[in-house]
Every structure is written in structure tokens, then in C-alpha cells.
Amino acid sequence: MDTFKLVRPEHLNHYGYLFGGFLLKWVDEIAWIAASRDHPGCRFVTVAMNSVEFHKGVHQGTVLRFHSHEHSRGRTSVQYAVSAFADDLESGQEEPIFSTCVTFVNLDESGEKMPMPGATGSES
């Protein structure tokens, strides 16, 4: 699934670059949407995000493309890989700026882990 965001002035830190917290929020939200669309009826909450390393600063006006896809699935959890790219609208080129995997666990109404639909085995 591809999603796009425009970096606006309210997303910048005091040095004029994209504030990392906004990028992490977008990555978490985009991965959650992809997981929820791929697994209707599941109640996902974020439990982990793999390495958080920003590869390049991003300025105002940059269009970011986020690509997310299922990376792995356990008995009660699913992991989505998310990559972010900065698009250069003049050249049509894009540059990778961030990538991680976000892990979600499926919860029941009481907040307890529950198996993914069709899950077998004892892995989480």
C-alpha cells in the first residue's frame, strides 16, 4: 500500500527539518491502516517498532511516499514493513529516508491477546 504526505511548516523542528516524531506517527498510522485493511475485524495495537534511524533530513514542501506491506505474521501478531521516500517533484526521482518494521498484536474486547484469524501454532 502506498500513501503520501506533504511536509508542512507545522511538521518542522526548530532547525527547519521534519520533526522525527511526526514521521514516526505517520509510519505507525500507515502501518496500522494497512494491517487493519488486510485483516478486517482485528483490533490491533502497536507493540514494537524496529530500529529507528533517520537516513536524511526532510524540508518543508517535500512529498513523502510511504510503502507498507505485511512482513511476517505470528499467532497473535503481525509485522508490517514501512519505507519512506522523499520525492523530488521536479526530477521525478525519490530518495529513501526511513524504514522500519512495526509489530501489532491482536486484542480481544478485554484487551487480552487473541489469535489472528486462521492462526495455528503457539508463536506470538
Secondary structure per residue as TSV (DSSP state, phi and psi in degrees):
chain	resnum	aa	ss	phi	psi
A	1	M	-	360.0	131.4
A	2	D	E	-107.6	139.4
A	3	T	E	-136.7	151.1
A	4	F	E	-125.2	147.5
A	5	K	E	-137.1	144.6
A	6	L	E	-101.6	128.0
A	7	V	-	-80.2	117.0
A	8	R	-	-109.5	168.1
A	9	P	G	-55.0	-35.5
A	10	E	G	-71.5	-8.1
A	11	H	G	-94.3	-1.7
A	12	L	B	-92.9	149.4
A	13	N	-	-86.3	-175.4
A	14	H	T	-70.9	-7.2
A	15	Y	T	-100.7	-0.7
A	16	G	S	90.2	10.2
A	17	Y	B	-106.6	159.4
A	18	L	B	-55.9	127.7
A	19	F	-	-69.9	127.2
A	20	G	H	-56.3	-31.9
A	21	G	H	-62.4	-35.1
A	22	F	H	-67.0	-42.3
A	23	L	H	-61.8	-43.6
A	24	L	H	-63.7	-40.0
A	25	K	H	-61.2	-46.4
A	26	W	H	-63.5	-43.4
A	27	V	H	-60.4	-46.7
A	28	D	H	-61.2	-46.1
A	29	E	H	-64.8	-44.5
A	30	I	H	-64.8	-42.6
A	31	A	H	-64.6	-41.4
A	32	W	H	-62.2	-42.9
A	33	I	H	-62.2	-45.3
A	34	A	H	-61.0	-46.0
A	35	A	H	-62.9	-43.3
A	36	S	H	-67.0	-34.9
A	37	R	H	-72.0	-38.3
A	38	D	H	-74.4	-24.9
A	39	H	S	-131.0	71.6
A	40	P	T	-57.1	142.4
A	41	G	T	89.3	-11.4
A	42	C	-	-81.6	148.3
A	43	R	-	-109.2	93.1
A	44	F	E	-92.4	139.8
A	45	V	E	-128.6	147.8
A	46	T	E	-75.1	131.6
A	47	V	E	-118.0	-19.6
A	48	A	E	-161.5	154.2
A	49	M	E	-135.3	124.0
A	50	N	-	-62.8	-169.2
A	51	S	-	-41.2	135.6
A	52	V	-	-112.6	100.5
A	53	E	-	-137.3	120.1
A	54	F	-	-88.7	122.0
A	55	H	-	-85.1	-23.5
A	56	K	S	-160.7	144.2
A	57	G	-	-70.2	152.5
A	58	V	-	-126.8	134.3
A	59	H	B	-103.0	166.9
A	60	Q	T	-55.7	140.9
A	61	G	T	90.1	-7.9
A	62	T	-	-72.5	137.5
A	63	V	E	-95.7	124.3
A	64	L	E	-101.1	135.4
A	65	R	E	-109.5	128.5
A	66	F	E	-110.4	129.2
A	67	H	E	-115.2	127.5
A	68	S	E	-130.3	144.4
A	69	H	E	-157.1	156.8
A	70	E	E	-65.9	130.2
A	71	H	E	-101.2	-44.1
A	72	S	E	-159.0	164.2
A	73	R	E	-140.5	135.8
A	74	G	-	-110.2	-163.7
A	75	R	S	-71.4	-41.7
A	76	T	S	-118.9	1.5
A	77	S	E	-137.1	164.8
A	78	V	E	-143.0	146.0
A	79	Q	E	-121.8	133.8
A	80	Y	E	-117.7	131.9
A	81	A	E	-86.9	134.0
A	82	V	E	-129.5	128.9
A	83	S	E	-120.2	140.7
A	84	A	E	-117.2	137.6
A	85	F	E	-129.1	140.3
A	86	A	E	-92.9	121.6
A	87	D	E	-88.9	134.2
A	88	D	-	-97.8	105.1
A	89	L	T	-69.1	-20.6
A	90	E	T	-80.0	-41.5
A	91	S	T	-95.8	-18.6
A	92	G	-	80.9	1.6
A	93	Q	-	-84.8	159.7
A	94	E	E	-136.1	154.2
A	95	E	E	-128.6	132.9
A	96	P	E	-67.9	135.5
A	97	I	E	-121.6	-19.6
A	98	F	E	-165.9	145.7
A	99	S	E	-154.1	148.3
A	100	T	E	-163.9	173.5
A	101	C	E	-118.9	134.8
A	102	V	E	-111.0	130.0
A	103	T	E	-106.7	131.6
A	104	F	E	-117.3	147.4
A	105	V	E	-113.4	145.8
A	106	N	E	-91.0	124.5
A	107	L	B	-114.1	150.9
A	108	D	-	-87.1	-176.0
A	109	E	T	-62.3	-23.3
A	110	S	T	-90.3	-0.8
A	111	G	S	84.9	14.1
A	112	E	-	-96.8	147.5
A	113	K	B	-58.2	140.6
A	114	M	-	-138.3	152.0
A	115	P	-	-60.7	148.1
A	116	M	-	-68.5	149.2
A	117	P	T	-55.2	130.1
A	118	G	T	80.0	4.2
A	119	A	-	-73.3	145.4
A	120	T	-	-133.6	164.5
A	121	G	S	87.3	-173.2
A	122	S	S	-117.1	6.9
A	123	E	-	-70.3	151.2
A	124	S	-	-92.8	360.0
